[in-house]
């Protein structure tokens, strides 16, 4: 426990490991606690990297006089890895296996993001093409129907306009958009 008192991040990890979580205390939102926990894990990773660098320097210039600093740095590394592991238990981050596989293959994980975005763009273009085709078909059918049944098409357009206006008014009164989506109020 002495080591935890000397190491503030170890003390924080000990508190987190004992079931003391920031998510429910003080009215914090879970997103804020999650961001704070993620920041603590990131800080612990940075500290671990620094300790590994110091350990590398100590090992590369090792002599009998540097045995005590070597042991101290090894103990500090083990303590920080323990802290990181305890802090990481509070993080719920899901990484797609494709990203992990790309990293294992030595590739940039941004490739996954780029591929997903390109796939979404392609699917969006296909969907837009289908939507445009249906709009064109609807327009063409209305033109053909108007030539054959002008009175019925006029009645249809009036019913359509009335129905659209009523749906818009109803959506505005319920806080929804005309397409059925719910309006999201921005929190300040």
N, C-alpha and C positions, 0 to 999 in steps of 0.2 A: 504494500500500500504506500510505502515511502516513495516508490517510483511514480505512482499516480499523482502524489502531491507535487513532485518536482516537474511533472509533465502535465500541463493544463489540458492537452488534447486527450491524454489518458484518463484524466479525471472526468472529462466530458463523456468519454466512451464508457467509463465505469457507471456513470449516471444513466446513460442510455441503456446499458446492459442490464441494469437493475430494474428496468421497466419504467423508468421516468422518461416520458416522451413529451416533447414540446407541442405535439399536435393538439392535445386537449387542454393545455394549460393556458390561462390568461386570455381566452377567447380567440386565440390564433386560428386561422383557417388551416385546414390540412395541407393546402398547396404551399402556404408559407413555411410550415414546418418541414415539408418535403424539400423545398428549395434550400432551407437552412441546413438540413441534414446532408443534402447533396454537396453544399458548399463545404461542410465539415469533412466529408469524404475526399473531396478534391484537395482540400488543404492537407489532409493526412497523406494523400498520394504525393503531393509536392514535398512534404517533409520526408517521406520515405525515400524519394529520389535523392534528396540532399544527403540523407544518411548513407545511402548506397555509394554516393560519390565520395563522401568522407571515408567510408570503409575501403573503397578502392584505393584511395591515396595512402591510407595507413598500411594496407596489405602490400602495395607496390614498393613501399620504402620500409618494409618490416625489418626490425632488429630486436634484440632482446629487451631493449629499453622501451620499445613501443608496444609491448605485450599488454600492459594495463590499459592504454588508450584503445587498443584493438578490442579487448574484452568489453570495455565500456560502450564502444560504438556498436558491437554486436548485440549487447543487451538493449541498447537504445533502439536498434533496428527491430529486434524481436518485440519490444514493447509497442513500437509504432505500428508494426504489422498487426498485432493483436488489437490495437485501437482501431485501425482501419477496418478490420474484419467486424468488430462490434458496431461501428458506425454504419457499415455497409448493410448490416441486417435490417436497418430502418429504411433503406432505399428500395423502392419498388420500381426498377427500371427494366423494361422489357426490350431486349435487342433481338431483331430478327436473325434467324440462323444464317441467312444469306450474308449478312454483314459480318458475322463471326467467321464464316467460311472465307470471305474475301480477305479479312485480316490474316487468317491462317495461311492463305495463299500469298501473302505479302503484297496485296493490292490495296488501293485506297478505298475506304468504305464510302466515300462520296460517290463512287461509281454506282453503288446500289441506289442511292438517292436519285442520281441522274437517270438511271434506268426506270425507276418507278415513276418519276415525273414524265419521262418520255412516253411511257406506257399510258399514263393518264391522259396526256395530250392527244395521243393517237386515238384512244377510246372516245375522248370528247369530240374529236373531229368526226369520227364515224357516227356518233349519236347526233351531232349537229347536222350531218348530211341526211340522216334518216328523218330528222325533224323537218328540215327544209323540203325534203321530198314529199312528206305528208302534207305540209302547208301548200305546196304546189298542186298536189292532187286535189286537196279540198277546194282550192281556188278554181281549178279546172272543172271540177264537178259542179260547183255553184254556177259557173258560167254556162255550162251545158244545161243545168236544171233551169236556169233563168230563161233560157231561150225556149225551153219546152213548157215550163210552168211558172210564168212571171209572177202571178198573184201569190202562189204558195211560197216562192222564194222570198218575196217581200215580207210575208207574214213570219217566215222563219227568221229573217234578219231582225225583225222587230222583237220577236220572242228572245232571240239571242242577246240583243242589246239590253233588254229589260232584265234578263237573267244575270248578265255580266254586271250591270249596275247594282243589282241587289246583292250579289255575291261580294262586290267590292265594299259596299256599305256595311254588310255584316262582318266582313273581315276587319274593317277599320274599328268597328265597335268592340270586337273581341280581341283586338291587339294582334291579329294575324295579317300576314301579307296576302295579296290576291292569289298567290300560288299555293297557299295553305301553310307556309312556314310561319313560325311564331316569331314575333319581333323580340329582339334581345335588347334589353336596356343596358346601356353602358354604365358601369359602376365607376365612380370617380374616386 
